[in-house]
């Protein structure tokens, strides 16, 4: 009776196992680094989106208010190409630029008079945008942005004027720059030109559009 032959069985050596394990760890480390890089890029993109949204919201709101500068409900009877007799053509509180600050007034309650709470403006102070809420000399400035979510680095105004048939048409170019609070290198700048809806008589051009 013949005895069955035994086939020689071969297995992985310890060296082969260690090499395979090392290669696996290298691949795993590379995948982890790639995943971390993608997550970091996604987080930065999300921060940029939030920064852009906050900055755009602030700029659009400022532009909406600024468009109404020197509006008077009675302008049809107080203004002509040769004169401006209402209280919104009075002084620097009605419209003026000084560095990063712009001040203006408008007839919010449509009574034709400049009431104490109808002077406003915007300025940059301590990386925060402030809004003016009164006609007092010192003003009543309140912050409308928070440095914990948005650090504003620049606020610039450029006034453009043109004369059309005895009336001064104006536009203001507004530039706003800000950075992410936890990463100053992540900066965004926005620019918008605001057409002021209320033209002024050419007689007051040098006062409000030098």
Secondary structure, 3 states (H helix, E strand, C coil): CCCCCCCCCCCCCHHHHHHHHHHHHHHHHHHHHHHHHHHHHHHHHHHHHHHHHHHHHHHHHHHHHHCCCCCCCCHHHHEECCEECCHHHCCCCCEEEECCEEEEECCCCCCCCCCCCCEEEEEEECCEEEEECCCCCCCCEEECCCCCCCEEEEEEEEEEEEEECCEEEEEEEEEEEEEECCEEEEEEEEEEEEECCCCEEHHHHHHHCC
